[in-house]
Amino acid sequence: MGAPPGYRPSAWVHLLHQLPRADFQLRPVPSGFAPQEQEYQQALLLVAALAGLGLGLSLIFITVYLIRFCCCRPLEPPGSKSPPPGGGCVTWSCIAALLVGCVGIGIGFYGNSETSDGVSQLSSALLHANHTLSAIDHLVLETVESLGEAVRTELTTLEEVLAQRTELVAATRGARRQAEAVAQQLQGLAFWQGVPLSPLQVAEDVSFVEEYRWLAYVLLLLLELLVCLFTLLGLAKQSKWLVIVMTVMSLLVLVLSWGSMGLEAATAVGLSDFCSSPDTYILNLTQEETGLGSDILNYYFLCNQAVSNPFQQRLTLSQRALANIHSQLQGLQREAVPQFPSAQKSLLSLEETLNVTEGNFHQLVALLHCRSLHKDYSAALRGLCEDALEGLLFLLLFSLLSAGALATALCSLPRAWALFPPSDDYDDTDDDDPFNPQESKRFVQWQSSI
């Protein structure tokens, strides 16, 4: 049977992996994933710094535009109430920019969900791999303890009962040696026992970080949505104070958008480098963290016909030893029971232990095959390098649309509120209110006429 289908890098991975990289001295850096190398760290920081450069240019452009608007605005003739030309275009451009921002928010929610799904798939694969490794350790421990108990009790009792027949005692001791050999071989199958690296702990750490990342993005998306909606409300109601407050909030969200863009770009580039050739890095890291042999790691991570099962010899010897024990017990059943009826109970107990051991052995053969763990490995890579990377790219698009929309809105909003009619502080007062200045003025005029 061939190996299960593995992970294949996507087109996005190849595209991002081909992008040039440079360190702080602008020297080319190889695109291989090497997070421990200082040059590679500088290359990713430089990618993130491009977002900071974009933020700086945006703020300079907005500042220059607003200074030009405030200082170079033509003077209006006294008493003129007609709006300046182009006012409607400014308002509608601001509204269009905010609507584009709302579209970007929808893309951001989708990207956040995709990223979360990919990380959840990674966590699920790690948990399933942990279940498989724990099941192997548990079966080995249970089988070895069962065989040890049989050697200490049933076989010892059987030797005492058959002490008068030397050949039967020799057969019993042969079964004892075979059982001890099986236990010794099985102990070497629990390859993950005592390893400091726990897939369960890794899955919990990943889920913990992802929970806060997801929540942070949801809050950012909701904040920008509220800013867009309240800005549109302020434009519709021509409320200067609301538009001014939303202008300040738009500046804050603009900074956050560029910051998130830098993190997303650096993460996407680093993830594409990892996903382009993950096997080598994972093999080296796992071997360093666990101390396992390269033959075991290659078998489970690659799982192809070119790599043989490192446990095949142990499994073959164990199977032969179990078959020998089974034949020896059958011989004792035929030869010893007619002469020593008291041996029947020990032999039946040994047969039952042998059946349980054979059942556990077949389960171990299935669990030790590379199919299950390699399937988990492939699922983890697909979740991380397909869904999570796709979600990151959608989040990057959201940040780009958000930054562009908010920059346009910040340029348009001051011109838009300049077009609002002058506010009357007493628009909302009652005409019959004696404290209304307009009503008080009419009252004084009425008294003078009298």
Solvent accessible surface area in square Angstrom, and as a share of the most:
residue,aa,sasa,rsa
1,M,187,0.84
2,G,42,0.41
3,A,46,0.36
4,P,28,0.18
5,P,118,0.75
6,G,22,0.22
7,Y,21,0.08
8,R,174,0.64
9,P,41,0.26
10,S,37,0.24
11,A,83,0.64
12,W,134,0.47
13,V,0,0.00
14,H,94,0.42
15,L,100,0.50
16,L,20,0.10
17,H,36,0.16
18,Q,131,0.58
19,L,80,0.40
20,P,127,0.80
21,R,15,0.05
22,A,24,0.19
23,D,2,0.01
24,F,105,0.44
25,Q,114,0.51
26,L,134,0.67
27,R,134,0.49
28,P,124,0.78
29,V,18,0.10
30,P,109,0.69
31,S,33,0.21
32,G,42,0.41
33,F,55,0.23
34,A,22,0.17
35,P,46,0.29
36,Q,125,0.56
37,E,82,0.37
38,Q,118,0.53
39,E,80,0.36
40,Y,3,0.01
41,Q,81,0.36
42,Q,26,0.11
43,A,2,0.01
44,L,38,0.19
45,L,106,0.52
46,L,48,0.24
47,V,29,0.17
48,A,27,0.21
49,A,56,0.44
50,L,107,0.53
51,A,9,0.07
52,G,45,0.43
53,L,108,0.54
54,G,12,0.12
55,L,31,0.15
56,G,29,0.28
57,L,105,0.52
58,S,19,0.12
59,L,60,0.30
60,I,109,0.55
61,F,126,0.52
62,I,10,0.05
63,T,69,0.40
64,V,89,0.51
65,Y,59,0.22
66,L,46,0.23
67,I,100,0.51
68,R,155,0.57
69,F,35,0.14
70,C,85,0.51
71,C,102,0.61
72,C,92,0.55
73,R,128,0.47
74,P,110,0.69
75,L,175,0.87
76,E,106,0.48
77,P,89,0.56
78,P,139,0.87
79,G,76,0.73
80,S,42,0.27
81,K,196,0.83
82,S,78,0.50
83,P,100,0.63
84,P,58,0.37
85,P,129,0.81
86,G,43,0.42
87,G,8,0.07
88,G,47,0.45
89,C,95,0.57
90,V,15,0.09
91,T,33,0.19
92,W,171,0.60
93,S,44,0.28
94,C,0,0.00
95,I,35,0.18
96,A,52,0.40
97,A,10,0.08
98,L,0,0.00
99,L,95,0.47
100,V,68,0.39
101,G,0,0.00
102,C,34,0.20
103,V,95,0.54
104,G,0,0.00
105,I,5,0.03
106,G,43,0.41
107,I,39,0.20
108,G,0,0.00
109,F,74,0.31
110,Y,105,0.40
111,G,0,0.00
112,N,2,0.01
113,S,53,0.34
114,E,31,0.14
115,T,6,0.03
116,S,25,0.16
117,D,74,0.38
118,G,0,0.00
119,V,18,0.10
120,S,59,0.38
121,Q,59,0.26
122,L,27,0.14
123,S,11,0.07
124,S,67,0.43
125,A,7,0.05
126,L,37,0.18
127,L,81,0.40
128,H,93,0.42
129,A,15,0.12
130,N,31,0.16
131,H,123,0.55
132,T,3,0.02
133,L,11,0.05
134,S,55,0.35
135,A,27,0.21
136,I,2,0.01
137,D,33,0.17
138,H,115,0.51
139,L,14,0.07
140,V,6,0.03
141,L,92,0.46
142,E,71,0.32
143,T,1,0.00
144,V,23,0.13
145,E,105,0.47
146,S,33,0.21
147,L,7,0.04
148,G,19,0.19
149,E,86,0.38
150,A,5,0.04
151,V,14,0.08
152,R,155,0.57
153,T,55,0.32
154,E,37,0.17
155,L,5,0.02
156,T,48,0.28
157,T,61,0.35
158,L,0,0.00
159,E,28,0.13
160,E,124,0.56
161,V,40,0.23
162,L,0,0.00
163,A,68,0.52
164,Q,155,0.69
165,R,60,0.22
166,T,110,0.64
167,E,93,0.42
168,L,9,0.04
169,V,16,0.09
170,A,57,0.45
171,A,33,0.26
172,T,0,0.00
173,R,124,0.45
174,G,7,0.07
175,A,1,0.01
176,R,53,0.19
177,R,149,0.55
178,Q,49,0.22
179,A,6,0.04
180,E,84,0.38
181,A,42,0.33
182,V,0,0.00
183,A,15,0.12
184,Q,124,0.55
185,Q,41,0.18
186,L,0,0.00
187,Q,107,0.47
188,G,29,0.28
189,L,0,0.00
190,A,11,0.09
191,F,23,0.10
192,W,38,0.13
193,Q,114,0.51
194,G,79,0.76
195,V,26,0.15
196,P,111,0.70
197,L,53,0.26
198,S,42,0.27
199,P,15,0.09
200,L,75,0.37
201,Q,94,0.42
202,V,51,0.29
203,A,2,0.02
204,E,89,0.40
205,D,70,0.36
206,V,38,0.22
207,S,51,0.33
208,F,122,0.51
209,V,101,0.58
210,E,18,0.08
211,E,111,0.50
212,Y,126,0.48
213,R,54,0.20
214,W,109,0.38
215,L,80,0.40
216,A,59,0.46
217,Y,26,0.10
218,V,23,0.13
219,L,107,0.53
220,L,21,0.10
221,L,0,0.00
222,L,77,0.38
223,L,50,0.25
224,E,0,0.00
225,L,52,0.26
226,L,91,0.45
227,V,2,0.01
228,C,1,0.00
229,L,90,0.45
230,F,86,0.36
231,T,0,0.00
232,L,39,0.20
233,L,80,0.40
234,G,0,0.00
235,L,12,0.06
236,A,83,0.65
237,K,138,0.58
238,Q,93,0.41
239,S,21,0.14
240,K,81,0.34
241,W,175,0.61
242,L,17,0.09
243,V,0,0.00
244,I,79,0.40
245,V,68,0.39
246,M,22,0.10
247,T,21,0.12
248,V,96,0.55
249,M,54,0.24
250,S,0,0.00
251,L,76,0.38
252,L,87,0.43
253,V,0,0.00
254,L,0,0.00
255,V,61,0.35
256,L,75,0.37
257,S,0,0.00
258,W,37,0.13
259,G,40,0.39
260,S,13,0.08
261,M,18,0.08
262,G,3,0.03
263,L,127,0.63
264,E,2,0.01
265,A,21,0.16
266,A,16,0.12
267,T,67,0.39
268,A,2,0.02
269,V,10,0.06
270,G,6,0.06
271,L,22,0.11
272,S,0,0.00
273,D,3,0.01
274,F,17,0.07
275,C,0,0.00
276,S,28,0.18
277,S,68,0.44
278,P,10,0.06
279,D,47,0.24
280,T,84,0.49
281,Y,56,0.21
282,I,35,0.18
283,L,29,0.14
284,N,89,0.46
285,L,72,0.36
286,T,14,0.08
287,Q,74,0.33
288,E,138,0.62
289,E,83,0.37
290,T,17,0.10
291,G,65,0.62
292,L,21,0.11
293,G,34,0.32
294,S,58,0.37
295,D,79,0.41
296,I,24,0.12
297,L,8,0.04
298,N,44,0.23
299,Y,11,0.04
300,Y,14,0.05
301,F,31,0.13
302,L,59,0.29
303,C,2,0.01
304,N,67,0.34
305,Q,157,0.70
306,A,97,0.75
307,V,35,0.20
308,S,93,0.60
309,N,30,0.15
310,P,41,0.26
311,F,7,0.03
312,Q,96,0.43
313,Q,133,0.59
314,R,89,0.32
315,L,9,0.04
316,T,43,0.25
317,L,69,0.34
318,S,0,0.00
319,Q,102,0.45
320,R,151,0.55
321,A,7,0.05
322,L,5,0.03
323,A,58,0.45
324,N,64,0.33
325,I,11,0.05
326,H,58,0.26
327,S,63,0.41
328,Q,52,0.23
329,L,3,0.01
330,Q,82,0.36
331,G,17,0.16
332,L,2,0.01
333,Q,61,0.27
334,R,163,0.60
335,E,93,0.42
336,A,0,0.00
337,V,31,0.18
338,P,100,0.63
339,Q,104,0.46
340,F,30,0.12
341,P,98,0.62
342,S,77,0.50
343,A,0,0.00
344,Q,53,0.24
345,K,168,0.71
346,S,11,0.07
347,L,1,0.00
348,L,98,0.49
349,S,34,0.22
350,L,11,0.05
351,E,37,0.16
352,E,116,0.52
353,T,24,0.14
354,L,5,0.02
355,N,84,0.43
356,V,70,0.40
357,T,0,0.00
358,E,49,0.22
359,G,33,0.32
360,N,12,0.06
361,F,7,0.03
362,H,113,0.51
363,Q,97,0.43
364,L,0,0.00
365,V,60,0.34
366,A,60,0.47
367,L,41,0.20
368,L,0,0.00
369,H,53,0.24
370,C,7,0.04
371,R,90,0.33
372,S,31,0.20
373,L,20,0.10
374,H,13,0.06
375,K,132,0.56
376,D,13,0.07
377,Y,28,0.11
378,S,2,0.01
379,A,21,0.16
380,A,12,0.09
381,L,10,0.05
382,R,79,0.29
383,G,0,0.00
384,L,41,0.20
385,C,1,0.00
386,E,63,0.28
387,D,43,0.22
388,A,3,0.02
389,L,1,0.01
390,E,60,0.27
391,G,0,0.00
392,L,16,0.08
393,L,28,0.14
394,F,64,0.27
395,L,0,0.00
396,L,47,0.23
397,L,71,0.35
398,F,0,0.00
399,S,0,0.00
400,L,99,0.49
401,L,50,0.25
402,S,0,0.00
403,A,2,0.01
404,G,40,0.38
405,A,6,0.05
406,L,1,0.01
407,A,18,0.14
408,T,58,0.34
409,A,0,0.00
410,L,6,0.03
411,C,11,0.07
412,S,10,0.07
413,L,0,0.00
414,P,13,0.08
415,R,76,0.28
416,A,0,0.00
417,W,62,0.22
418,A,43,0.34
419,L,46,0.23
420,F,18,0.08
421,P,82,0.51
422,P,125,0.79
423,S,95,0.61
424,D,79,0.41
425,D,124,0.64
426,Y,110,0.42
427,D,94,0.49
428,D,147,0.76
429,T,56,0.32
430,D,90,0.47
431,D,95,0.49
432,D,120,0.62
433,D,49,0.25
434,P,97,0.61
435,F,179,0.75
436,N,8,0.04
437,P,59,0.37
438,Q,106,0.47
439,E,50,0.23
440,S,46,0.30
441,K,124,0.53
442,R,118,0.43
443,F,107,0.44
444,V,89,0.51
445,Q,105,0.47
446,W,147,0.52
447,Q,100,0.44
448,S,91,0.59
449,S,91,0.59
450,I,145,0.74
